[in-house]
Amino acid sequence: MRFCVASLTIRKLDDRLKRRLRLQAARHGRSMEEEARLLLASGLDRTPRVVGNVAAAIATIMDPLGGVELDLPMRSSVRINPWCD
């Protein structure tokens, strides 16, 4: 089996970001190129964010933790408007 390896050029990379990448790569004993490859791969491997559905986004976070039980306050049948006497 033959694999194709692609190249990627990133232009207009902020100097501070490049410096952070260089320092992180040095801490991990890797080249900047290898560190960037690993960061890109790990970012793409993450569970995609749920956009537009807050309940689904919360469930995505809480379900692996076993969920959460909330104590809900008792509700009254009549709502009192604080602005009216």
PDB file of N, CA, C and O in Angstrom:
ATOM      1  N   MET A   1       0.852  -1.183   0.000  1.00  0.00           N
ATOM      2  CA  MET A   1       0.000   0.000   0.000  1.00  0.00           C
ATOM      3  C   MET A   1       0.892   1.238   0.000  1.00  0.00           C
ATOM      4  O   MET A   1       1.882   1.299   0.728  1.00  0.00           O
ATOM      5  N   ARG A   2       0.541   2.201  -0.804  1.00  0.00           N
ATOM      6  CA  ARG A   2       1.322   3.422  -0.933  1.00  0.00           C
ATOM      7  C   ARG A   2       0.565   4.588  -0.330  1.00  0.00           C
ATOM      8  O   ARG A   2      -0.608   4.795  -0.642  1.00  0.00           O
ATOM      9  N   PHE A   3       1.221   5.351   0.532  1.00  0.00           N
ATOM     10  CA  PHE A   3       0.603   6.504   1.173  1.00  0.00           C
ATOM     11  C   PHE A   3       1.121   7.785   0.538  1.00  0.00           C
ATOM     12  O   PHE A   3       2.306   7.908   0.225  1.00  0.00           O
ATOM     13  N   CYS A   4       0.230   8.719   0.357  1.00  0.00           N
ATOM     14  CA  CYS A   4       0.601  10.022  -0.166  1.00  0.00           C
ATOM     15  C   CYS A   4       0.785  10.962   1.022  1.00  0.00           C
ATOM     16  O   CYS A   4      -0.076  11.022   1.900  1.00  0.00           O
ATOM     17  N   VAL A   5       1.877  11.684   1.057  1.00  0.00           N
ATOM     18  CA  VAL A   5       2.158  12.630   2.129  1.00  0.00           C
ATOM     19  C   VAL A   5       2.032  14.030   1.564  1.00  0.00           C
ATOM     20  O   VAL A   5       2.656  14.368   0.558  1.00  0.00           O
ATOM     21  N   ALA A   6       1.210  14.849   2.229  1.00  0.00           N
ATOM     22  CA  ALA A   6       0.964  16.203   1.748  1.00  0.00           C
ATOM     23  C   ALA A   6       1.816  17.202   2.513  1.00  0.00           C
ATOM     24  O   ALA A   6       2.272  16.930   3.623  1.00  0.00           O
ATOM     25  N   SER A   7       2.020  18.339   1.915  1.00  0.00           N
ATOM     26  CA  SER A   7       2.704  19.446   2.567  1.00  0.00           C
ATOM     27  C   SER A   7       1.704  20.559   2.790  1.00  0.00           C
ATOM     28  O   SER A   7       0.722  20.692   2.059  1.00  0.00           O
ATOM     29  N   LEU A   8       1.969  21.363   3.819  1.00  0.00           N
ATOM     30  CA  LEU A   8       1.091  22.473   4.148  1.00  0.00           C
ATOM     31  C   LEU A   8       1.961  23.661   4.509  1.00  0.00           C
ATOM     32  O   LEU A   8       2.874  23.541   5.326  1.00  0.00           O
ATOM     33  N   THR A   9       1.686  24.788   3.916  1.00  0.00           N
ATOM     34  CA  THR A   9       2.382  26.030   4.252  1.00  0.00           C
ATOM     35  C   THR A   9       1.394  26.934   4.955  1.00  0.00           C
ATOM     36  O   THR A   9       0.280  27.149   4.477  1.00  0.00           O
ATOM     37  N   ILE A  10       1.811  27.464   6.098  1.00  0.00           N
ATOM     38  CA  ILE A  10       0.945  28.377   6.844  1.00  0.00           C
ATOM     39  C   ILE A  10       1.562  29.765   6.766  1.00  0.00           C
ATOM     40  O   ILE A  10       2.650  30.007   7.288  1.00  0.00           O
ATOM     41  N   ARG A  11       0.864  30.655   6.119  1.00  0.00           N
ATOM     42  CA  ARG A  11       1.342  32.024   5.983  1.00  0.00           C
ATOM     43  C   ARG A  11       0.719  32.906   7.051  1.00  0.00           C
ATOM     44  O   ARG A  11      -0.312  32.567   7.633  1.00  0.00           O
ATOM     45  N   LYS A  12       1.353  34.033   7.300  1.00  0.00           N
ATOM     46  CA  LYS A  12       0.859  35.055   8.238  1.00  0.00           C
ATOM     47  C   LYS A  12       0.654  34.483   9.638  1.00  0.00           C
ATOM     48  O   LYS A  12      -0.320  34.811  10.315  1.00  0.00           O
ATOM     49  N   LEU A  13       1.575  33.631  10.063  1.00  0.00           N
ATOM     50  CA  LEU A  13       1.535  33.064  11.412  1.00  0.00           C
ATOM     51  C   LEU A  13       2.084  34.100  12.379  1.00  0.00           C
ATOM     52  O   LEU A  13       3.190  34.607  12.198  1.00  0.00           O
ATOM     53  N   ASP A  14       1.314  34.405  13.395  1.00  0.00           N
ATOM     54  CA  ASP A  14       1.705  35.391  14.389  1.00  0.00           C
ATOM     55  C   ASP A  14       3.032  34.984  15.029  1.00  0.00           C
ATOM     56  O   ASP A  14       3.229  33.814  15.358  1.00  0.00           O
ATOM     57  N   ASP A  15       3.943  35.945  15.207  1.00  0.00           N
ATOM     58  CA  ASP A  15       5.259  35.656  15.787  1.00  0.00           C
ATOM     59  C   ASP A  15       5.155  35.052  17.181  1.00  0.00           C
ATOM     60  O   ASP A  15       5.933  34.167  17.536  1.00  0.00           O
ATOM     61  N   ARG A  16       4.198  35.529  17.970  1.00  0.00           N
ATOM     62  CA  ARG A  16       4.035  34.985  19.330  1.00  0.00           C
ATOM     63  C   ARG A  16       3.594  33.533  19.290  1.00  0.00           C
ATOM     64  O   ARG A  16       4.047  32.717  20.092  1.00  0.00           O
ATOM     65  N   LEU A  17       2.703  33.208  18.349  1.00  0.00           N
ATOM     66  CA  LEU A  17       2.240  31.836  18.213  1.00  0.00           C
ATOM     67  C   LEU A  17       3.378  30.922  17.752  1.00  0.00           C
ATOM     68  O   LEU A  17       3.527  29.801  18.240  1.00  0.00           O
ATOM     69  N   LYS A  18       4.171  31.416  16.814  1.00  0.00           N
ATOM     70  CA  LYS A  18       5.310  30.634  16.340  1.00  0.00           C
ATOM     71  C   LYS A  18       6.310  30.391  17.476  1.00  0.00           C
ATOM     72  O   LYS A  18       6.867  29.300  17.593  1.00  0.00           O
ATOM     73  N   ARG A  19       6.532  31.395  18.296  1.00  0.00           N
ATOM     74  CA  ARG A  19       7.445  31.254  19.432  1.00  0.00           C
ATOM     75  C   ARG A  19       6.913  30.222  20.423  1.00  0.00           C
ATOM     76  O   ARG A  19       7.668  29.385  20.917  1.00  0.00           O
ATOM     77  N   ARG A  20       5.602  30.283  20.715  1.00  0.00           N
ATOM     78  CA  ARG A  20       4.994  29.302  21.627  1.00  0.00           C
ATOM     79  C   ARG A  20       5.122  27.892  21.075  1.00  0.00           C
ATOM     80  O   ARG A  20       5.396  26.953  21.824  1.00  0.00           O
ATOM     81  N   LEU A  21       4.927  27.735  19.770  1.00  0.00           N
ATOM     82  CA  LEU A  21       5.076  26.428  19.131  1.00  0.00           C
ATOM     83  C   LEU A  21       6.514  25.935  19.254  1.00  0.00           C
ATOM     84  O   LEU A  21       6.755  24.768  19.563  1.00  0.00           O
ATOM     85  N   ARG A  22       7.458  26.827  19.012  1.00  0.00           N
ATOM     86  CA  ARG A  22       8.877  26.468  19.108  1.00  0.00           C
ATOM     87  C   ARG A  22       9.238  26.028  20.528  1.00  0.00           C
ATOM     88  O   ARG A  22       9.931  25.028  20.716  1.00  0.00           O
ATOM     89  N   LEU A  23       8.772  26.770  21.514  1.00  0.00           N
ATOM     90  CA  LEU A  23       9.076  26.438  22.903  1.00  0.00           C
ATOM     91  C   LEU A  23       8.415  25.131  23.331  1.00  0.00           C
ATOM     92  O   LEU A  23       9.029  24.319  24.023  1.00  0.00           O
ATOM     93  N   GLN A  24       7.175  24.932  22.921  1.00  0.00           N
ATOM     94  CA  GLN A  24       6.489  23.690  23.265  1.00  0.00           C
ATOM     95  C   GLN A  24       7.162  22.497  22.600  1.00  0.00           C
ATOM     96  O   GLN A  24       7.320  21.444  23.219  1.00  0.00           O
ATOM     97  N   ALA A  25       7.558  22.658  21.349  1.00  0.00           N
ATOM     98  CA  ALA A  25       8.258  21.582  20.647  1.00  0.00           C
ATOM     99  C   ALA A  25       9.566  21.243  21.359  1.00  0.00           C
ATOM    100  O   ALA A  25       9.906  20.069  21.510  1.00  0.00           O
ATOM    101  N   ALA A  26      10.292  22.256  21.792  1.00  0.00           N
ATOM    102  CA  ALA A  26      11.560  22.028  22.502  1.00  0.00           C
ATOM    103  C   ALA A  26      11.316  21.291  23.818  1.00  0.00           C
ATOM    104  O   ALA A  26      12.072  20.385  24.170  1.00  0.00           O
ATOM    105  N   ARG A  27      10.264  21.673  24.546  1.00  0.00           N
ATOM    106  CA  ARG A  27       9.948  20.986  25.800  1.00  0.00           C
ATOM    107  C   ARG A  27       9.652  19.509  25.574  1.00  0.00           C
ATOM    108  O   ARG A  27       9.979  18.668  26.412  1.00  0.00           O
ATOM    109  N   HIS A  28       9.033  19.198  24.440  1.00  0.00           N
ATOM    110  CA  HIS A  28       8.672  17.816  24.122  1.00  0.00           C
ATOM    111  C   HIS A  28       9.764  17.093  23.343  1.00  0.00           C
ATOM    112  O   HIS A  28       9.614  15.917  23.012  1.00  0.00           O
ATOM    113  N   GLY A  29      10.861  17.786  23.048  1.00  0.00           N
ATOM    114  CA  GLY A  29      11.969  17.158  22.312  1.00  0.00           C
ATOM    115  C   GLY A  29      11.628  16.848  20.869  1.00  0.00           C
ATOM    116  O   GLY A  29      12.111  15.863  20.312  1.00  0.00           O
ATOM    117  N   ARG A  30      10.804  17.679  20.264  1.00  0.00           N
ATOM    118  CA  ARG A  30      10.395  17.474  18.876  1.00  0.00           C
ATOM    119  C   ARG A  30      10.713  18.708  18.043  1.00  0.00           C
ATOM    120  O   ARG A  30      10.986  19.787  18.570  1.00  0.00           O
ATOM    121  N   SER A  31      10.671  18.519  16.743  1.00  0.00           N
ATOM    122  CA  SER A  31      10.813  19.663  15.844  1.00  0.00           C
ATOM    123  C   SER A  31       9.508  20.439  15.843  1.00  0.00           C
ATOM    124  O   SER A  31       8.466  19.914  16.238  1.00  0.00           O
ATOM    125  N   MET A  32       9.563  21.688  15.401  1.00  0.00           N
ATOM    126  CA  MET A  32       8.343  22.489  15.291  1.00  0.00           C
ATOM    127  C   MET A  32       7.364  21.827  14.320  1.00  0.00           C
ATOM    128  O   MET A  32       6.155  21.831  14.548  1.00  0.00           O
ATOM    129  N   GLU A  33       7.886  21.271  13.257  1.00  0.00           N
ATOM    130  CA  GLU A  33       7.034  20.634  12.252  1.00  0.00           C
ATOM    131  C   GLU A  33       6.291  19.430  12.848  1.00  0.00           C
ATOM    132  O   GLU A  33       5.091  19.264  12.627  1.00  0.00           O
ATOM    133  N   GLU A  34       7.014  18.593  13.605  1.00  0.00           N
ATOM    134  CA  GLU A  34       6.383  17.430  14.232  1.00  0.00           C
ATOM    135  C   GLU A  34       5.364  17.869  15.284  1.00  0.00           C
ATOM    136  O   GLU A  34       4.284  17.288  15.385  1.00  0.00           O
ATOM    137  N   GLU A  35       5.706  18.889  16.061  1.00  0.00           N
ATOM    138  CA  GLU A  35       4.786  19.394  17.082  1.00  0.00           C
ATOM    139  C   GLU A  35       3.511  19.920  16.426  1.00  0.00           C
ATOM    140  O   GLU A  35       2.413  19.661  16.918  1.00  0.00           O
ATOM    141  N   ALA A  36       3.643  20.652  15.326  1.00  0.00           N
ATOM    142  CA  ALA A  36       2.480  21.192  14.611  1.00  0.00           C
ATOM    143  C   ALA A  36       1.620  20.055  14.060  1.00  0.00           C
ATOM    144  O   ALA A  36       0.392  20.124  14.121  1.00  0.00           O
ATOM    145  N   ARG A  37       2.257  19.005  13.520  1.00  0.00           N
ATOM    146  CA  ARG A  37       1.505  17.853  13.007  1.00  0.00           C
ATOM    147  C   ARG A  37       0.686  17.191  14.114  1.00  0.00           C
ATOM    148  O   ARG A  37      -0.488  16.872  13.927  1.00  0.00           O
ATOM    149  N   LEU A  38       1.324  16.989  15.272  1.00  0.00           N
ATOM    150  CA  LEU A  38       0.636  16.338  16.387  1.00  0.00           C
ATOM    151  C   LEU A  38      -0.500  17.201  16.930  1.00  0.00           C
ATOM    152  O   LEU A  38      -1.568  16.686  17.263  1.00  0.00           O
ATOM    153  N   LEU A  39      -0.273  18.516  17.020  1.00  0.00           N
ATOM    154  CA  LEU A  39      -1.326  19.423  17.482  1.00  0.00           C
ATOM    155  C   LEU A  39      -2.511  19.433  16.519  1.00  0.00           C
ATOM    156  O   LEU A  39      -3.665  19.421  16.946  1.00  0.00           O
ATOM    157  N   LEU A  40      -2.223  19.456  15.240  1.00  0.00           N
ATOM    158  CA  LEU A  40      -3.277  19.453  14.236  1.00  0.00           C
ATOM    159  C   LEU A  40      -4.061  18.150  14.298  1.00  0.00           C
ATOM    160  O   LEU A  40      -5.290  18.164  14.244  1.00  0.00           O
ATOM    161  N   ALA A  41      -3.366  17.030  14.411  1.00  0.00           N
ATOM    162  CA  ALA A  41      -4.043  15.728  14.486  1.00  0.00           C
ATOM    163  C   ALA A  41      -4.897  15.622  15.741  1.00  0.00           C
ATOM    164  O   ALA A  41      -6.026  15.136  15.676  1.00  0.00           O
ATOM    165  N   SER A  42      -4.380  16.068  16.882  1.00  0.00           N
ATOM    166  CA  SER A  42      -5.158  15.965  18.119  1.00  0.00           C
ATOM    167  C   SER A  42      -6.367  16.895  18.085  1.00  0.00           C
ATOM    168  O   SER A  42      -7.422  16.550  18.617  1.00  0.00           O
ATOM    169  N   GLY A  43      -6.230  18.054  17.474  1.00  0.00           N
ATOM    170  CA  GLY A  43      -7.360  18.965  17.350  1.00  0.00           C
ATOM    171  C   GLY A  43      -8.461  18.396  16.470  1.00  0.00           C
ATOM    172  O   GLY A  43      -9.642  18.626  16.729  1.00  0.00           O
ATOM    173  N   LEU A  44      -8.092  17.667  15.446  1.00  0.00           N
ATOM    174  CA  LEU A  44      -9.082  17.080  14.541  1.00  0.00           C
ATOM    175  C   LEU A  44      -9.688  15.809  15.103  1.00  0.00           C
ATOM    176  O   LEU A  44     -10.776  15.413  14.684  1.00  0.00           O
ATOM    177  N   ASP A  45      -9.007  15.151  16.051  1.00  0.00           N
ATOM    178  CA  ASP A  45      -9.514  13.916  16.644  1.00  0.00           C
ATOM    179  C   ASP A  45     -10.537  14.164  17.737  1.00  0.00           C
ATOM    180  O   ASP A  45     -11.234  13.233  18.141  1.00  0.00           O
ATOM    181  N   ARG A  46     -10.647  15.380  18.225  1.00  0.00           N
ATOM    182  CA  ARG A  46     -11.585  15.690  19.305  1.00  0.00           C
ATOM    183  C   ARG A  46     -13.021  15.517  18.837  1.00  0.00           C
ATOM    184  O   ARG A  46     -13.328  15.608  17.648  1.00  0.00           O
ATOM    185  N   THR A  47     -13.888  15.265  19.808  1.00  0.00           N
ATOM    186  CA  THR A  47     -15.315  15.171  19.512  1.00  0.00           C
ATOM    187  C   THR A  47     -15.782  16.519  18.999  1.00  0.00           C
ATOM    188  O   THR A  47     -15.518  17.543  19.629  1.00  0.00           O
ATOM    189  N   PRO A  48     -16.469  16.537  17.871  1.00  0.00           N
ATOM    190  CA  PRO A  48     -16.918  17.828  17.332  1.00  0.00           C
ATOM    191  C   PRO A  48     -17.889  18.520  18.278  1.00  0.00           C
ATOM    192  O   PRO A  48     -18.673  17.870  18.970  1.00  0.00           O
ATOM    193  N   ARG A  49     -17.825  19.819  18.298  1.00  0.00           N
ATOM    194  CA  ARG A  49     -18.729  20.620  19.113  1.00  0.00           C
ATOM    195  C   ARG A  49     -20.126  20.581  18.533  1.00  0.00           C
ATOM    196  O   ARG A  49     -20.315  20.532  17.318  1.00  0.00           O
ATOM    197  N   VAL A  50     -21.091  20.603  19.417  1.00  0.00           N
ATOM    198  CA  VAL A  50     -22.482  20.670  18.990  1.00  0.00           C
ATOM    199  C   VAL A  50     -22.845  22.147  18.919  1.00  0.00           C
ATOM    200  O   VAL A  50     -22.791  22.859  19.921  1.00  0.00           O
ATOM    201  N   VAL A  51     -23.213  22.596  17.733  1.00  0.00           N
ATOM    202  CA  VAL A  51     -23.531  24.005  17.544  1.00  0.00           C
ATOM    203  C   VAL A  51     -25.035  24.165  17.419  1.00  0.00           C
ATOM    204  O   VAL A  51     -25.686  23.448  16.659  1.00  0.00           O
ATOM    205  N   GLY A  52     -25.588  25.122  18.181  1.00  0.00           N
ATOM    206  CA  GLY A  52     -26.989  25.455  18.032  1.00  0.00           C
ATOM    207  C   GLY A  52     -27.931  24.699  18.951  1.00  0.00           C
ATOM    208  O   GLY A  52     -29.105  25.058  19.042  1.00  0.00           O
ATOM    209  N   ASN A  53     -27.458  23.660  19.637  1.00  0.00           N
ATOM    210  CA  ASN A  53     -28.327  22.909  20.519  1.00  0.00           C
ATOM    211  C   ASN A  53     -27.654  22.822  21.886  1.00  0.00           C
ATOM    212  O   ASN A  53     -26.811  21.953  22.110  1.00  0.00           O
ATOM    213  N   VAL A  54     -28.016  23.701  22.780  1.00  0.00           N
ATOM    214  CA  VAL A  54     -27.374  23.790  24.090  1.00  0.00           C
ATOM    215  C   VAL A  54     -27.585  22.515  24.888  1.00  0.00           C
ATOM    216  O   VAL A  54     -26.659  22.038  25.544  1.00  0.00           O
ATOM    217  N   ALA A  55     -28.788  21.954  24.842  1.00  0.00           N
ATOM    218  CA  ALA A  55     -29.075  20.732  25.598  1.00  0.00           C
ATOM    219  C   ALA A  55     -28.181  19.589  25.138  1.00  0.00           C
ATOM    220  O   ALA A  55     -27.665  18.831  25.960  1.00  0.00           O
ATOM    221  N   ALA A  56     -27.996  19.462  23.825  1.00  0.00           N
ATOM    222  CA  ALA A  56     -27.128  18.401  23.299  1.00  0.00           C
ATOM    223  C   ALA A  56     -25.675  18.648  23.685  1.00  0.00           C
ATOM    224  O   ALA A  56     -24.942  17.701  23.970  1.00  0.00           O
ATOM    225  N   ALA A  57     -25.250  19.914  23.696  1.00  0.00           N
ATOM    226  CA  ALA A  57     -23.874  20.241  24.085  1.00  0.00           C
ATOM    227  C   ALA A  57     -23.633  19.882  25.545  1.00  0.00           C
ATOM    228  O   ALA A  57     -22.587  19.328  25.880  1.00  0.00           O
ATOM    229  N   ILE A  58     -24.588  20.192  26.416  1.00  0.00           N
ATOM    230  CA  ILE A  58     -24.453  19.852  27.829  1.00  0.00           C
ATOM    231  C   ILE A  58     -24.448  18.345  28.005  1.00  0.00           C
ATOM    232  O   ILE A  58     -23.652  17.819  28.783  1.00  0.00           O
ATOM    233  N   ALA A  59     -25.319  17.643  27.300  1.00  0.00           N
ATOM    234  CA  ALA A  59     -25.370  16.184  27.394  1.00  0.00           C
ATOM    235  C   ALA A  59     -24.064  15.555  26.932  1.00  0.00           C
ATOM    236  O   ALA A  59     -23.613  14.569  27.514  1.00  0.00           O
ATOM    237  N   THR A  60     -23.453  16.111  25.894  1.00  0.00           N
ATOM    238  CA  THR A  60     -22.179  15.595  25.398  1.00  0.00           C
ATOM    239  C   THR A  60     -21.109  15.662  26.476  1.00  0.00           C
ATOM    240  O   THR A  60     -20.261  14.774  26.567  1.00  0.00           O
ATOM    241  N   ILE A  61     -21.143  16.698  27.286  1.00  0.00           N
ATOM    242  CA  ILE A  61     -20.160  16.859  28.356  1.00  0.00           C
ATOM    243  C   ILE A  61     -20.520  16.013  29.569  1.00  0.00           C
ATOM    244  O   ILE A  61     -19.650  15.366  30.151  1.00  0.00           O
ATOM    245  N   MET A  62     -21.785  16.012  29.953  1.00  0.00           N
ATOM    246  CA  MET A  62     -22.195  15.394  31.212  1.00  0.00           C
ATOM    247  C   MET A  62     -22.429  13.888  31.127  1.00  0.00           C
ATOM    248  O   MET A  62     -22.183  13.183  32.106  1.00  0.00           O
ATOM    249  N   ASP A  63     -22.892  13.378  30.002  1.00  0.00           N
ATOM    250  CA  ASP A  63     -23.209  11.948  29.900  1.00  0.00           C
ATOM    251  C   ASP A  63     -22.032  11.038  30.238  1.00  0.00           C
ATOM    252  O   ASP A  63     -22.219  10.061  30.963  1.00  0.00           O
ATOM    253  N   PRO A  64     -20.827  11.320  29.743  1.00  0.00           N
ATOM    254  CA  PRO A  64     -19.697  10.450  30.120  1.00  0.00           C
ATOM    255  C   PRO A  64     -19.387  10.488  31.623  1.00  0.00           C
ATOM    256  O   PRO A  64     -18.771   9.563  32.151  1.00  0.00           O
ATOM    257  N   LEU A  65     -19.810  11.547  32.304  1.00  0.00           N
ATOM    258  CA  LEU A  65     -19.557  11.680  33.738  1.00  0.00           C
ATOM    259  C   LEU A  65     -20.677  11.071  34.576  1.00  0.00           C
ATOM    260  O   LEU A  65     -20.606  11.080  35.805  1.00  0.00           O
ATOM    261  N   GLY A  66     -21.699  10.546  33.926  1.00  0.00           N
ATOM    262  CA  GLY A  66     -22.809   9.951  34.652  1.00  0.00           C
ATOM    263  C   GLY A  66     -23.967  10.894  34.860  1.00  0.00           C
ATOM    264  O   GLY A  66     -24.901  10.575  35.596  1.00  0.00           O
ATOM    265  N   GLY A  67     -23.925  12.048  34.226  1.00  0.00           N
ATOM    266  CA  GLY A  67     -25.006  13.016  34.348  1.00  0.00           C
ATOM    267  C   GLY A  67     -24.931  13.783  35.659  1.00  0.00           C
ATOM    268  O   GLY A  67     -23.945  13.694  36.391  1.00  0.00           O
ATOM    269  N   VAL A  68     -25.965  14.524  35.939  1.00  0.00           N
ATOM    270  CA  VAL A  68     -26.037  15.306  37.166  1.00  0.00           C
ATOM    271  C   VAL A  68     -27.508  15.418  37.563  1.00  0.00           C
ATOM    272  O   VAL A  68     -28.389  15.579  36.718  1.00  0.00           O
ATOM    273  N   GLU A  69     -27.744  15.331  38.845  1.00  0.00           N
ATOM    274  CA  GLU A  69     -29.104  15.493  39.368  1.00  0.00           C
ATOM    275  C   GLU A  69     -29.208  16.870  40.006  1.00  0.00           C
ATOM    276  O   GLU A  69     -28.382  17.237  40.841  1.00  0.00           O
ATOM    277  N   LEU A  70     -30.203  17.617  39.621  1.00  0.00           N
ATOM    278  CA  LEU A  70     -30.412  18.956  40.169  1.00  0.00           C
ATOM    279  C   LEU A  70     -31.665  18.967  41.027  1.00  0.00           C
ATOM    280  O   LEU A  70     -32.678  18.372  40.663  1.00  0.00           O
ATOM    281  N   ASP A  71     -31.596  19.649  42.174  1.00  0.00           N
ATOM    282  CA  ASP A  71     -32.779  19.856  43.000  1.00  0.00           C
ATOM    283  C   ASP A  71     -33.505  21.079  42.462  1.00  0.00           C
ATOM    284  O   ASP A  71     -32.983  22.193  42.484  1.00  0.00           O
ATOM    285  N   LEU A  72     -34.708  20.851  41.984  1.00  0.00           N
ATOM    286  CA  LEU A  72     -35.483  21.946  41.420  1.00  0.00           C
ATOM    287  C   LEU A  72     -36.380  22.537  42.504  1.00  0.00           C
ATOM    288  O   LEU A  72     -36.993  21.792  43.269  1.00  0.00           O
ATOM    289  N   PRO A  73     -36.465  23.856  42.580  1.00  0.00           N
ATOM    290  CA  PRO A  73     -37.329  24.484  43.581  1.00  0.00           C
ATOM    291  C   PRO A  73     -38.799  24.256  43.236  1.00  0.00           C
ATOM    292  O   PRO A  73     -39.156  24.046  42.077  1.00  0.00           O
ATOM    293  N   MET A  74     -39.629  24.302  44.250  1.00  0.00           N
ATOM    294  CA  MET A  74     -41.074  24.180  44.034  1.00  0.00           C
ATOM    295  C   MET A  74     -41.543  25.394  43.228  1.00  0.00           C
ATOM    296  O   MET A  74     -41.064  26.510  43.430  1.00  0.00           O
ATOM    297  N   ARG A  75     -42.470  25.163  42.330  1.00  0.00           N
ATOM    298  CA  ARG A  75     -43.013  26.248  41.523  1.00  0.00           C
ATOM    299  C   ARG A  75     -44.381  26.630  42.052  1.00  0.00           C
ATOM    300  O   ARG A  75     -45.167  25.781  42.473  1.00  0.00           O
ATOM    301  N   SER A  76     -44.643  27.906  42.020  1.00  0.00           N
ATOM    302  CA  SER A  76     -45.977  28.355  42.404  1.00  0.00           C
ATOM    303  C   SER A  76     -46.821  28.502  41.142  1.00  0.00           C
ATOM    304  O   SER A  76     -46.291  28.661  40.043  1.00  0.00           O
ATOM    305  N   SER A  77     -48.100  28.449  41.309  1.00  0.00           N
ATOM    306  CA  SER A  77     -48.982  28.542  40.143  1.00  0.00           C
ATOM    307  C   SER A  77     -49.162  29.986  39.675  1.00  0.00           C
ATOM    308  O   SER A  77     -49.574  30.230  38.541  1.00  0.00           O
ATOM    309  N   VAL A  78     -48.851  30.943  40.558  1.00  0.00           N
ATOM    310  CA  VAL A  78     -49.033  32.354  40.215  1.00  0.00           C
ATOM    311  C   VAL A  78     -47.683  33.049  40.265  1.00  0.00           C
ATOM    312  O   VAL A  78     -46.950  32.946  41.248  1.00  0.00           O
ATOM    313  N   ARG A  79     -47.372  33.749  39.206  1.00  0.00           N
ATOM    314  CA  ARG A  79     -46.137  34.512  39.157  1.00  0.00           C
ATOM    315  C   ARG A  79     -46.437  35.934  39.608  1.00  0.00           C
ATOM    316  O   ARG A  79     -47.362  36.571  39.103  1.00  0.00           O
ATOM    317  N   ILE A  80     -45.657  36.426  40.555  1.00  0.00           N
ATOM    318  CA  ILE A  80     -45.841  37.779  41.071  1.00  0.00           C
ATOM    319  C   ILE A  80     -44.919  38.711  40.316  1.00  0.00           C
ATOM    320  O   ILE A  80     -43.717  38.466  40.222  1.00  0.00           O
ATOM    321  N   ASN A  81     -45.481  39.779  39.778  1.00  0.00           N
ATOM    322  CA  ASN A  81     -44.704  40.770  39.048  1.00  0.00           C
ATOM    323  C   ASN A  81     -44.157  41.765  40.058  1.00  0.00           C
ATOM    324  O   ASN A  81     -44.939  42.463  40.703  1.00  0.00           O
ATOM    325  N   PRO A  82     -42.838  41.855  40.217  1.00  0.00           N
ATOM    326  CA  PRO A  82     -42.261  42.765  41.201  1.00  0.00           C
ATOM    327  C   PRO A  82     -42.437  44.240  40.852  1.00  0.00           C
ATOM    328  O   PRO A  82     -42.235  45.098  41.711  1.00  0.00           O
ATOM    329  N   TRP A  83     -42.806  44.551  39.620  1.00  0.00           N
ATOM    330  CA  TRP A  83     -42.932  45.945  39.190  1.00  0.00           C
ATOM    331  C   TRP A  83     -44.334  46.507  39.411  1.00  0.00           C
ATOM    332  O   TRP A  83     -44.558  47.708  39.266  1.00  0.00           O
ATOM    333  N   CYS A  84     -45.262  45.642  39.758  1.00  0.00           N
ATOM    334  CA  CYS A  84     -46.648  46.092  39.983  1.00  0.00           C
ATOM    335  C   CYS A  84     -46.993  45.948  41.457  1.00  0.00           C
ATOM    336  O   CYS A  84     -46.535  45.015  42.116  1.00  0.00           O
ATOM    337  N   ASP A  85     -47.791  46.861  41.973  1.00  0.00           N
ATOM    338  CA  ASP A  85     -48.242  46.780  43.374  1.00  0.00           C
ATOM    339  C   ASP A  85     -49.525  46.021  43.479  1.00  0.00           C
ATOM    340  O   ASP A  85     -50.054  45.851  44.578  1.00  0.00           O
TER     341      ASP A  85
END
